[in-house]
Amino acid sequence: MRTHAQAVVIGGGVIGCSILYHLARAGWTDVVLLERDELTSGSTWHAAANIHGLHDNTNISRIQHYTMQLYRELEQETGQGCGVFQPGSLYLAQTEAREHQLRLQAAKARLYGMNFHEIGRDEAERLHPLVDFEGVRCIMYEPDGGNVDPSGVTAAYAAGARARGAEIHRFAPVTATEQMPDGTWLVRTEKGDIRADWVVNAAGLWGREVARMAGIELPLQPTEHQYFVTETIPEIAAIDRRLPSVADRDGEYYLRQEGQGLLVGAYERDVRLWAEEGTPGGFGHELFADDLERIEENMMRAIERVPAVGEAGIKRVINGPMIWSPDANVLFGPVPELSNYFCANGIIPGFSQSGGMGLMAAQWITEGEMRHDLFAWDVARFGAWAGPAFTRARVRDQYAHRFAIHFPNEERAAGRPVRTRPVYDTQKAMGAVFGLNYGWEHPLWFADAPGTEDTLGFTRQNWWAPVGEEARALRERAGVIDISNFAKYRVAGPGAHDWCEAVFANRIPAEPGRSCLAPLIGKRGGIAGDFTVTCLAPEEYWIIGSGLAERYHSRFFREVPLPAGTVFESLTDSHCGFNVAGPESRALLQRLTGASLATPDFPFLRSKRIEVAGVEVTALRVSFTGDLGWELHCREDDQLRLYEALLEEGRALGAAPVGSRALMSLRIEKGYGSWGREYSPEYWPQEVGLERLVKLDKPFLNRDAAAETMGRPAREALRLIEIDHAAAEASRADATGGEPVFHEGRGAGRVTSGAYGYAVGRSLALGFLDGVAPGAEVEVMLLGRPHPARVLPQAPFDPQGARLRA
């Protein structure tokens, strides 16, 4: 066994072997994989191993398509069979909502050149004569769908890695991982110790236990999962080809051919958690006792759709463990609080994602950043607030609703609330409907009656009209928006200015009371973050950014050492905030403060520490609404007092509480981008209109990468689009993000954010377009169907920003 390695991968399942293979393929040949037992021990060996390409997240779709293509290449490269069967997959829609989902995926497939399209019932019956298609609204076909052999795929990754110089050690359980003073890791095993630059935790069912060796708690929880295989079915034995798999997600089961029978699996509502206190160390190739009664309802729906299932005997039942994160996505990427510790844990569709996951891990480890934005996978999306109780509740919910449609704007209630602010009960009594943002409850909108819940769908829902009232109240009078979930940081000391200059791409003000908008640049020159940086005093700065990305951004902040005597601290937990905006916002606030808010005394992008209603606040003259307004940040203990004063004084002016759904509409009326949608490491400054905020004549984090990308022509441009809402579908739905855009018959781009602009009376969308100028007529695939739209030359609300600076 080697004593030194560039990376040690812990876990010999399909994901660990894929990461090892891709690291070696990237040129890191001094890499080692350690497996506690045999390869595939854990969840890999008993997986159903279905493969499919389409996903609601476009980048995950790309990952899955890469994986499906890779298996054939692996077979040719290694000579090891992967057991690839690709007879295709049939996707059935029994409801209007599922039809909308499938049509949208088909539109995305057309945009990205993926093979997924609608077929008629006659064609579907020819492809799979055992299926009764009665009651099916539409049928999509994915010709490359199918399944693979779990052991074969894992062995192929292992063979490919070994051929490039990687080592694999079976029966070598890791007993400890210790980080050394120089940042390297000491990985201890019974066979000897390895000093490694990187540790990769791909330990599957034992991901929690391996993480604890490094002092990390991962939000993971295993469950039982069952599928069964039938005896030979004569109709299948008589067919000289393999039948396509069936994705009947409205029926909550999956079905494919196995041998000359059928494999049927289910995600039942009666969930069984397993190993809540920790996965047993000696567990390996064991299975749980059969319990088919638990999935009886799912089985009956499968039998109704494919009657041959009910006529065949059951050959075997697999009831084995699988391990989940709270949102059913992998916990992926470097742990922000440690150096060079990489996670790849909680993978559910492992055989659809293994290749892409290995590729992305290798890119991140060897190059410093992935080429795709996959924040949906990032381990940093959860913090310490995602404890065992929350994780168990969410995993139960995710498992039971595995095949449910995840609608736009959907908020699931399981495990909540986790973190609340002092105003929570007051807002709840006012009818607030809450969303979850990095553990915090925050108001999405305000209903007439407390206890109101969101309805779900791709069309306009019960919140659409009330959100319009909130948006119009702010535009016409004033609104109070709770922005406590924004991330807030303080940097203080003699090196505070120099540190901010070294981190952010814009020039940082040195004069107290001045603020600037400051991009954070990623390793490849894209937009890793956007912040408001404020000089409060000669040696004190406040930084405000995305709350959802606080742990993600901490990776970047840690890359720049703090100067001697300078401190950096997060204020997100200890401080709260409100945005008071609208044409009457000055009048409202002026009633509560003795400080002058007149523009000559308090111009745009300025800040002051003032008192409002007797509460000391840090006031910034900025507003994400694009309207006249101030952000007021106070200590958490003062939040309720400030909120009540703002609403009480605002009542006479017609001011109203405003939620984040209305804020989405307001920002889109102004064409403002948002982190995680329009701003991400994938997009260059000049593509999102932030190039003027990147000062290449000064040093800052990843400056060379920014100079390189900004020296190239923009690949696409962020544009504001107006959808013709006179069309039938557009009169009852708005874009939400992900919808493809076509221009003159070709794929031209995609929507990143969408909303109805209540103040301007237009259905609007922000998106990236390639080679489409303002004024051009385009088609937006709303609900998966083409709708006429036009690229706007400027924002429809206050394009010159006069109200913002009034």
Secondary structure, DSSP 8 states (H G I E B T S, - for coil): --SEEEEEEE--SHHHHHHHHHHHHTT--SEEEE-SSSTTTTTTTT---EE----SSHHHHHHHHHHHHHHHHHHHHH------B---EEEEE-SHHHHHHHHHHHHHHHHHT---EEE-HHHHHHH-TT---TT-SEEEEETT-EE--HHHHHHHHHHHHHHTT-EEESS--EEEEEE-TTS-EEEEETTEEEEEEEEEE--GGGHHHHHHHTT-----EEEEEEEEEE---HHHHT-SS---EEEEGGGTEEEEEETTEEEEEE--SS--B--TT---TT-SS------GGGGHHHHHHHHHHSTHHHHS-EEEEEEEEEEE-TTSS-EEEE-TTSSSEEEEE--SSHHHHHHHHHHHHHHHHHHSS-SS--GGGBGGG--TTS-HHHHHHHHHHHHHTTTS---TT----TT--SB--TTHHHHHHTTEEEEEETTEEEEEEE-SSTT------SS--TTHHHHHHHHHHHHHT-EEEE-TTSEEEEEESTTHHHHHHHH-SS----STTBEEEEEEE-TTSSEEEEEEEEEEETTEEEEEE-STTHHHHHHHHHHS---TT-EEEE-TTTEEEEEEESTTHHHHHHTT-SS--STTTS-TTBEEEEEETTEEEEEE---TTSSSEEEEEEEGGGHHHHHHHHHHHHHTTT-EEE-HHHHHHHHHHTT---BTTTBSTTS-GGGTT-GGG--TTS--TTHHHHHHHHTS--S-EEEEEEE-TTSTTTTS----S--EEEETTEEEEEEEEEEEETTTTEEEEEEEESS--TT-EEEEEETTEEEEEEE-SS-SS-TT-TTTT-
